Amino acid sequence: MKTTAKDLEIFNSLKSTHHSQETQFDVIEEYWRTHFKRILYTYNFIEIHKGECLELGASPYFMTMLLKKFTKLNITLANYFDPDKRGETIPLKIINNNDCWKTQYYNFNVEEDKFPFKDAQFDLVLFCEMIEHLQSDPVFTLKEIRRVLRPDGILILTTPNINKIQNIQKLLLGMNIYDSYSPYGPYGRHNREYNVDDLRSLLTYCGYSIEKITSQDVYGDEKINYRNWLINKLFKPGIEKGHIISVKAKKIKLEDAPKPGFLR
C-alpha cells in the first residue's frame, strides 16, 4: 500500500487526537504509531459509505475523527468503561488539532446488553478489534448488530488473525501464542482469536453475506526470523497468514445455516 498525500494528512491528524480526560499520552502515541497502517487500511474499507454509522468500541477515537473529518457519515459512539454507569450516555470531548467535538458515547456491554438503539437504525456498524476480546461466544453481539442495521446495511469487522505467520513461526519454535493476562481485567486481553474460515462461517450463520474478506500485514516485522519460504512449504497454499483480517459483510435475510463447530 503506497503512501499518498492523503495518508500523510491522516497520519498527522491522528497525532493530535485524544479525549479531554486523557492522561496517558505516551500510551496513545505508541498506539497510533503501531496501528496507523491498520487504521488506514480499515478506513479505506469505510470511506465510500455515508449515512448513519455506529462505532462500537470507539475509544481511542482515531477512526472516529477520521470518519468525522473525511466522510459523510453521522457517527454514534459506544464503549463500555464504567460498569457503575452501565446503560447511561457519557459526555465526551474529542480533541483534534484545534477542533473540539463535544459529543457522547453509549456505555453498555455488547455481549450481554440489548443495544440501546432502534431496529434498522444504522447504515453501517463498525466492530473493529473487539470480537477477540469477548468472553462468551459472539452470536448475541453479531445478531444485535444485525438487528440495528438497515436492510442491506454493512458490517465492518476487523480482528487479529490466529493464522498469522508470526503465530505459525512461534509454534514451530515451541513458543506460546496466547495473550498474557492483563492488569485491565478479562476484557484487557484477547480471549479468542479467529481465522478467515471461522469468520466466514460465523457471519453466514448470523445472517450476513460476505462481500469482502482479506488478511493483511499491517505491523512491522517481529523479532522472529524464521524463513517465510519454509512456512509456505509446510502449510497449504492459499492459507491467509496476514496480521489482521478485515471483513465487509451485508445484512441479509436470516436463513438456516450450519452452526460453526467452535460455538457452544
C-alpha positions as CSV (number, residue, x, y, z in Angstrom):
1,M,0.0,0.0,0.0
2,K,1.7,3.2,-1.2
3,T,1.7,6.3,1.0
4,T,-0.2,9.2,-0.5
5,A,-0.6,12.8,0.4
6,K,-4.0,12.0,2.0
7,D,-2.3,9.2,4.0
8,L,0.1,11.8,5.4
9,E,-2.8,14.1,6.2
10,I,-4.5,11.3,8.1
11,F,-1.2,10.4,9.9
12,N,-0.8,14.0,11.1
13,S,-4.4,14.1,12.1
14,L,-4.1,11.0,14.2
15,K,-1.1,12.5,16.1
16,S,-3.2,15.1,17.8
17,T,-6.4,13.0,18.5
18,H,-7.3,12.5,22.2
19,H,-10.2,13.0,24.5
20,S,-10.3,15.7,27.1
21,Q,-9.7,13.4,30.1
22,E,-6.7,11.7,28.6
23,T,-3.6,11.5,30.8
24,Q,-1.6,8.6,29.2
25,F,-0.3,10.5,26.1
26,D,2.8,8.2,25.8
27,V,0.5,5.2,25.5
28,I,-1.7,6.9,23.0
29,E,1.3,7.9,20.9
30,E,2.6,4.3,20.9
31,Y,-0.8,3.1,19.9
32,W,-1.3,5.3,16.9
33,R,2.2,4.8,15.7
34,T,1.9,1.0,16.0
35,H,-1.6,0.8,14.5
36,F,-1.5,3.5,11.9
37,K,-1.3,1.1,8.9
38,R,-4.2,-1.0,10.3
39,I,-6.3,2.1,10.9
40,L,-5.6,3.4,7.4
41,Y,-6.5,0.0,5.8
42,T,-9.8,-0.1,7.8
43,Y,-10.6,3.4,6.8
44,N,-10.2,2.5,3.2
45,F,-12.9,-0.1,3.7
46,I,-15.2,2.6,5.1
47,E,-14.6,5.9,3.3
48,I,-17.1,5.3,0.4
49,H,-20.0,4.9,2.8
50,K,-22.5,7.5,4.0
51,G,-25.4,7.7,6.3
52,E,-25.8,6.6,10.0
53,C,-22.8,4.8,11.5
54,L,-22.4,3.1,14.8
55,E,-18.8,2.7,16.0
56,L,-18.6,0.1,18.7
57,G,-15.5,0.3,21.0
58,A,-14.8,3.7,19.6
59,S,-12.0,4.7,22.0
60,P,-9.3,5.9,21.4
61,Y,-11.3,7.8,18.7
62,F,-8.7,7.7,15.9
63,M,-11.1,6.2,13.5
64,T,-13.9,8.4,14.9
65,M,-12.1,11.6,13.9
66,L,-11.0,10.3,10.5
67,L,-14.6,9.5,9.7
68,K,-15.9,12.8,11.0
69,K,-13.2,14.7,9.1
70,F,-13.1,12.8,5.8
71,T,-16.5,11.1,5.3
72,K,-20.2,12.0,5.2
73,L,-21.1,9.6,8.0
74,N,-23.1,10.6,11.0
75,I,-21.4,8.8,13.8
76,T,-22.8,7.3,17.0
77,L,-20.2,6.1,19.6
78,A,-20.3,3.2,22.0
79,N,-17.9,2.0,24.7
80,Y,-18.0,0.0,27.9
81,F,-15.8,1.6,30.6
82,D,-17.7,2.1,33.8
83,P,-20.0,-0.7,35.0
84,D,-21.5,1.7,37.6
85,K,-22.8,3.8,34.7
86,R,-23.9,0.9,32.6
87,G,-26.8,1.9,30.3
88,E,-26.0,5.6,30.5
89,T,-24.8,8.0,27.9
90,I,-21.5,9.6,28.9
91,P,-20.5,13.2,27.8
92,L,-17.3,13.2,25.8
93,K,-14.9,15.8,24.3
94,I,-12.6,14.7,21.5
95,I,-9.8,17.0,20.6
96,N,-8.1,17.0,17.1
97,N,-5.7,19.8,16.4
98,N,-7.6,22.9,17.2
99,D,-11.0,21.3,17.0
100,C,-13.0,20.0,20.0
101,W,-16.0,17.8,19.2
102,K,-18.5,17.7,22.1
103,T,-20.4,14.5,21.9
104,Q,-21.3,11.4,23.9
105,Y,-21.0,7.7,23.9
106,Y,-23.4,4.9,24.9
107,N,-22.0,2.9,27.8
108,F,-23.1,-0.8,27.5
109,N,-21.7,-4.3,27.3
110,V,-22.0,-5.6,23.7
111,E,-22.1,-9.3,24.7
112,E,-24.7,-9.0,27.4
113,D,-26.9,-5.9,26.9
114,K,-29.5,-5.3,24.2
115,F,-28.1,-2.4,22.2
116,P,-29.9,0.9,23.2
117,F,-30.9,1.6,19.6
118,K,-34.0,1.0,17.4
119,D,-34.3,-1.8,14.9
120,A,-32.8,-0.8,11.5
121,Q,-31.3,2.4,12.8
122,F,-27.9,2.3,11.1
123,D,-26.5,2.0,7.6
124,L,-23.0,0.9,8.8
125,V,-21.7,-0.7,12.0
126,L,-18.0,-0.8,12.9
127,F,-16.9,-3.8,15.0
128,C,-13.2,-3.4,14.9
129,E,-10.6,-5.0,17.1
130,M,-13.3,-6.2,19.5
131,I,-14.5,-9.7,18.8
132,E,-11.2,-11.2,20.1
133,H,-11.9,-9.6,23.5
134,L,-15.3,-11.2,24.0
135,Q,-15.6,-13.7,26.8
136,S,-18.7,-15.5,25.5
137,D,-19.5,-16.7,22.0
138,P,-20.1,-13.7,19.7
139,V,-23.5,-14.7,18.3
140,F,-25.6,-12.4,20.6
141,T,-23.4,-9.5,19.7
142,L,-23.5,-10.1,15.9
143,K,-27.3,-10.6,16.0
144,E,-27.7,-7.3,17.9
145,I,-25.5,-5.6,15.3
146,R,-27.7,-7.2,12.6
147,R,-30.9,-6.0,14.4
148,V,-29.8,-2.4,14.4
149,L,-28.6,-2.5,10.7
150,R,-31.0,-1.4,8.0
151,P,-31.8,-3.9,5.2
152,D,-28.6,-4.3,3.2
153,G,-26.7,-2.5,5.9
154,I,-23.0,-3.1,6.2
155,L,-20.9,-4.5,9.0
156,I,-17.1,-3.8,9.0
157,L,-15.3,-6.2,11.2
158,T,-11.5,-6.4,11.8
159,T,-9.6,-8.7,14.2
160,P,-6.2,-10.3,14.6
161,N,-5.6,-13.4,12.6
162,I,-4.9,-16.5,14.6
163,N,-3.2,-17.9,11.5
164,K,-0.8,-15.0,11.1
165,I,2.6,-16.1,10.0
166,Q,4.2,-14.9,13.3
167,N,2.0,-17.3,15.2
168,I,3.0,-20.2,12.9
169,Q,6.6,-19.3,13.5
170,K,6.2,-19.2,17.2
171,L,4.5,-22.6,17.3
172,L,7.3,-24.1,15.2
173,L,9.8,-22.7,17.7
174,G,7.8,-24.1,20.7
175,M,6.5,-20.7,21.8
176,N,3.1,-19.9,23.2
177,I,0.8,-17.7,21.0
178,Y,-1.8,-16.8,23.7
179,D,-2.2,-13.4,25.1
180,S,-0.7,-12.7,28.6
181,Y,-3.1,-12.0,31.4
182,S,-4.0,-8.3,31.6
183,P,-4.0,-5.9,34.5
184,Y,-7.1,-4.3,32.9
185,G,-9.2,-7.4,33.6
186,P,-10.7,-10.1,31.3
187,Y,-11.5,-7.6,28.6
188,G,-7.9,-6.3,28.5
189,R,-6.6,-9.4,26.7
190,H,-7.6,-11.4,23.6
191,N,-9.8,-14.2,24.8
192,R,-10.3,-15.9,21.4
193,E,-8.8,-15.1,18.0
194,Y,-10.2,-16.2,14.7
195,N,-9.1,-17.2,11.2
196,V,-10.8,-16.4,7.9
197,D,-12.8,-19.7,7.8
198,D,-14.1,-19.1,11.3
199,L,-15.4,-15.6,10.5
200,R,-16.9,-16.7,7.2
201,S,-18.9,-19.5,8.8
202,L,-19.8,-17.3,11.9
203,L,-21.1,-14.4,9.9
204,T,-23.1,-16.6,7.5
205,Y,-24.7,-18.3,10.5
206,C,-25.6,-14.9,12.0
207,G,-27.4,-13.6,8.8
208,Y,-24.7,-11.8,6.8
209,S,-23.4,-12.2,3.3
210,I,-19.6,-11.7,3.0
211,E,-18.8,-9.0,0.4
212,K,-15.0,-8.9,1.1
213,I,-12.7,-10.8,3.4
214,T,-8.9,-10.4,3.4
215,S,-5.9,-10.7,5.6
216,Q,-3.2,-8.1,5.6
217,D,0.3,-7.5,7.1
218,V,-0.1,-4.2,8.9
219,Y,2.6,-4.2,11.6
220,G,6.3,-4.1,11.5
221,D,8.5,-7.2,11.4
222,E,8.7,-9.1,14.6
223,K,12.0,-10.4,16.1
224,I,11.4,-14.0,15.0
225,N,13.4,-14.5,11.8
226,Y,12.2,-17.8,10.5
227,R,12.3,-18.1,6.7
228,N,8.9,-17.5,5.2
229,W,9.6,-20.0,2.4
230,L,9.7,-22.7,5.0
231,I,6.3,-21.7,6.3
232,N,4.9,-21.7,2.9
233,K,6.2,-25.2,2.2
234,L,4.7,-26.5,5.5
235,F,1.3,-25.1,5.1
236,K,-1.2,-25.4,2.3
237,P,-1.2,-22.8,-0.4
238,G,-3.8,-20.0,0.0
239,I,-3.9,-20.1,3.8
240,E,-4.4,-16.5,5.0
241,K,-1.4,-15.5,7.1
242,G,-1.6,-11.7,7.4
243,H,-1.6,-9.9,10.8
244,I,-5.3,-8.9,10.7
245,I,-8.5,-10.0,9.0
246,S,-10.8,-7.4,7.5
247,V,-14.4,-8.2,6.6
248,K,-17.1,-6.3,4.9
249,A,-20.4,-8.1,5.3
250,K,-24.0,-7.2,4.3
251,K,-27.1,-7.9,6.4
252,I,-29.3,-10.3,4.5
253,K,-32.5,-12.3,5.3
254,L,-31.8,-14.7,8.1
255,E,-31.7,-18.3,6.8
256,D,-30.8,-21.7,8.1
257,A,-27.0,-22.1,8.0
258,P,-24.8,-24.6,9.7
259,K,-23.8,-23.6,13.2
260,P,-20.0,-23.3,13.4
261,G,-18.4,-26.1,15.3
262,F,-16.4,-23.8,17.6
263,L,-19.6,-22.4,19.1
264,R,-21.0,-23.8,22.3
